[in-house]
């Protein structure tokens, strides 16, 4: 009896064919595309000939929106169909990528009225030199190690060190914006300074008390995740930065409140005159509420889009009802969907979700510098 072996390349082709067919079927169903059979034959022929295929602009746009809809960690998925898609697959140099990212920031910022957007750069594949963005987010503050402790964002210490090795020097303040590191193929990354005109920041203040006394706190307006891979129908886009807008607790509870981040709760507690001698006084909880109140107040005062966690949970409930009407299951990672402050006061706390992977999807990647 003869045995026939299957090569890894053949397995790869079979996998991408399967993923492409599944995606095209979903795409046709959701968009009302009628010539699906012809498009399916075209895609399968291209995969057979080259080992990969290219999405049409319509497929790319809808596929990216589907990926947001399928993002298990995101509570803001109600607005998945409002995301603007920048097709930048033709970018051929680091400079062209940087220019595209500036266009993204300008569009998304929109004077403070934040607009969801994604910029999709060339796909990965055999014989293709794709891009990687080394930053976790397009806008992010540096973190410096000093004899007095960390100045800035502790989460950025490793990447800040990398940028310094590549020649960048920050001012050493707690809120220095990091440069963008763009890599093409196997070449070393190029660093680009983000113009202040494209990096809207919000100075933080409390509506009633000086909770930041002695510390000029601020945060940037637009959270653009830039280190995740976008997968649509078996095609992988290693650089596809995307944004929605902030939920207040992302800044107040996590970025500024976490002990491993800016750790501002002790400072806020002292400025509020709270008794910090015992955990039983709930000083951390009271300081956390006022810190989050300051974030929401400041963004609204500056005219920058933000949502509180109670409203975000209500919006997610609407998203769930919409998906049920459309005949789609809602997947989710409960530990990420519940807000980091007063979670039991929101509806998502009292529900369970299947943390199942659905394609199209965003996938975490190891940093190129790891």
N, C-alpha and C positions, 0 to 999 in steps of 0.2 A: 504494500500500500504506500503510495507516495504522499509525502507531507508537503504542504505549501506554506511557506513562511510569509509573514506580513511585515514589511519594513515600518520603521517609525514614521517615515515620510508618508507612506500610504495611510497609516493610522491618522496622521494629521490631516490629510486631505479628506478622509472619510468623516472626521469630526467636524471640520469646517463645513462640509457639505450638509451634514445633519443640522448644524446650528443655523446655517443660512436658510435652509428650507423651513425650519420652525419660525424663524424671524419673518420671512417673507409671507408665510401664511397669516401670522398675527398682524403684520403690517397691512396686508390686503383686507383683512376682516375689519380692522379699526378705521381704515381710511376709505374703504369702498373701492379700492383698486380692482378693476375688472380684468386687466390683461396679466393676471398673475401667472398663468401657465407659460406664457411667452417669456416673462421676466425670469421665471424659475429655470427654464431651459438655458437662457443666456448666462445666468449666474453659474449654473453647474458646468457649463461648457468652459467658462472662464477659469473656474477652480481646477478642472481637469487639465487645462492647458498651462496654467501658471502656478497652481497651488494656493491661489487666493483670489479675491475679487474686490471690486470697488463698489461702494454704495452710491446710489443716485443721491442728489441733493435732498429729495423728498424723504428717502429712506433714512438718511443721516439725521435730518431734523426730527422726524418722528421717533426714531430710535433713541436719540439723546433724551427726548422728553419721557419716553418709556423708562429709561434708566433712572431718572429722578423719581418717577412714580413707583419704581421697584426698590428704592433705597430704604432698606430696613431700619436704618438708624435715624431717619429724618422725620420729624414731626410736621414739617411744613409742606407736605406733598400735595395739599389741596390745590396749589398753584402750578402743578407740573406742566400743564398745557400752555402756560403763559411764558415759558422760558424762551428767550431769544437765542437762536443758534447762529454763531459765526462759523462759517465754513472756511477754515484756513488751511486746508489740506495741501494747498499749493505752496506753502512757505518753504523756502529752500535754504535759508541762512538764519543764524542766531539773531541778526539785526531785524529780519523780517518777522521773526517770532516776537521779539520785543515790541516792535511797532504794533503787531496784532494785539498784544497784551495791553498796551496803552489804550487802544481803541476799546477793548473790553472794559477796562476800568472807567473810561469816560462814559461809556454807554450805561454801565451798571450803576455808577454813582449818580448821574442824572441830577446833579445839584442837591442831592439828599433824598430825592424820591426814588429809592432803590428799585432797580429792575433786574429780575432773574435773567441770567445769561450763561452761555457756555461757549468757549472757543475751542474748536476741534482742530488739532494739528495732524500732520501726516500719520497714517497707520503704520503699524509694525508689520514685518513680514520678510520673507526671504529676499535678500538683495535690496532691501529698502533701509535707508538710514533715517530713522525717526528721531524725534526730539524728546528730551526729558527736561522738566523744570524741577530743579533741586529743592526749591522752597516748598514748605508745607502749605503756606498760603501766599498769594501774591503780595499782600500787605502783612507784615509781621514785625514785631519789635525784637531787637537784638538782646542778647544776654551776655554779660561780661563777668568773669570771675575776678574777684579782687580780694585783698587781705581782709576787708570788712564784710565780705560775703558777696553774693551775686547782685550786680546792678542790672536792672532790666528784667527780661523774662527768662526765668530759669529753663523753660522748655526750649529756648533757642540757643543755649550755651554751645552745644555741639556744632550746630550749623554756623553760628557766629564765628567759631574758631576756624571752620573751613573757609569762610569768606575772607577772614584775615590772612590765612595762608595764601589765598589767591590774590592778595594785594589790597583788599578793602580795609579802610579804617573808619570807624564810627566816632562820634563825638563823646561817647561814654556816658550818655544820659540814660535814664530809665526807659526812654521812649524813642530810641533811634530806629528808624525804619531800615530794615535790611535791604541789600540790593537783590535784584533778580539774577539767579544763576541759571543760564540756559545752555544745555548741552546738545550737540548735534552728533549723532553716531557715537563713535568711540573717542572723539576729541575731548580735550579738557573743556570745562564750561567757560562761558564768557559772562562776566558780571556787568549788570546795567543798573545805574542809579534811577530810581523812580522819581520823576519830577513831582514837586510838591503840588502842582496843579492837578495831578492825577491821584493824590492820596488824601482824600478828605478825612480829617480827624475831628473828634468831638471832645472839647474840654468838659470835664465832669464836675458837677456841683450838686449839692443837695438843695431841695426847695426850701428847707427851714433851718438847717444846721450846717456848720462848717465841718463836715465829717472828714475832709481831706486836709485839715490844717497842717501846713508845713510840707505838703506833697502835692505837686501839680499833676494830678491824674488826668489821663485822657485815653481815648481808644479810637481806632479807625472805624470808618463807617461801613465798609463793605467786606464781608468775609468770603474771599475767593479761594476755595480749596484747589490746590494746584499740583498735588503729588499723587493723585489717584488715576488709575487706568480705566478707560471707558471701553466696555465690550458690547458690540452690537452684532448679532448674527454671526459670531465666530471671529469677527474682525476686531483687533485690539488697537486702541489709540492710547499710547503711553502718556501723552500730554493732552489733557482736555480740561483745563481749569473751568470751574463753574461756581456760581454764587446764587444765593437767595438773599435774605436779609437776616439780621440778628434777632434771636429771641433774647430778651434782656438777661435771663439767668446765665446764658453762655458767657457773658461778660462779667456780670456782677457776682455770680456764685462761683464760676469756674476760673476764668482768666484772672480776675482780681482777687477772688476770695480763697481759692485753694492754697493750702500751705506750700505746695510744691510749685506754685506760680507766684503772683505778686504778694500774696499773703497779707492783704490789707485789713482783715478783720480785727486784729489787735489794735491797729492804729485807729480805726473807726470807733471801736469800743471805748478807747480812751477819750477820744474827742466827743463822744456822746455822754461821757461821765458814767459809764456802766461799771458795775461791780464785777471784776474779772477774777476774784479770789477763788471762785468755785464754778465748776461746770453747771452746778445746780441752779445758778442764777440765770442760766440760758442766755448769757451775754453774747455767745457766738450767734445764736439764732436771731437775737434782736439786732445785732450789728449787720448780719447778713440781709435782713429785710431792708434796713436803711440804705445799705450799699446798693442793693438792687433798685430801690426807689430812686436813688441818685442817678443811676444809669438811665432808667426810663425817662426821668425828668429831663436829663441833659440832652438826650437824643431828640426828644420832642421839642425842647427849647431851640435846638439847632435846626429843626426841620428835617431830620434824618429818620427814615423809616425804621421802625423797630416794633416788635410785638411782645407783649407780656406772656408769661407761660400759661395763664388761664385762658386767654384768648386763643393762643396757639393750640391748646388741647381741644377747644371748641371747634376750631377750624379742622383739626384732624378728624373729629367725629363727623363733620360734613363730608370730608374726603372718604371716610369709610362708607357712608351711605351712598355716595356717588359710585364707588367701586362696586358695591353690592348691586345697584341698579344695572351696572354695566356687565354683571356676571363674572366679576373678577374677585379673587381672594385678596385680602390685605395681609401681607406678611410684615413682620416687624421684629425688632430686637427690643424687648420690653425695657431692659436696663438703660437703653439710650432714649427711648420715647418718653419715659417719665422725666419731668423736669427735676433739676437738682435742688429745688426749694419747694417745700409744701407739696410734694407729689400726690399725697393722698387726697388733696383738695381738687384734683383734676380727674377727669373720667378715665384717662388712659391707665391710671394706677390700678383701677379695679377690673381691668380686662387682661386677657392673655393673647399672645400673638405667636404665630409659627414663624420662627426665624429661618425661613427657607429661602434659598437663593433662586431668584428668577431673572432670566435674561430678557432684554438688555440690562446691564448692571454696571455699577462702579466698583472697582476692585482695588484693595490696598496693595501698594508696591513697596518693596524695601527701598530705602533711600540709596541712590547711586553711590553715595559717599560712605555707606555703612561699612 
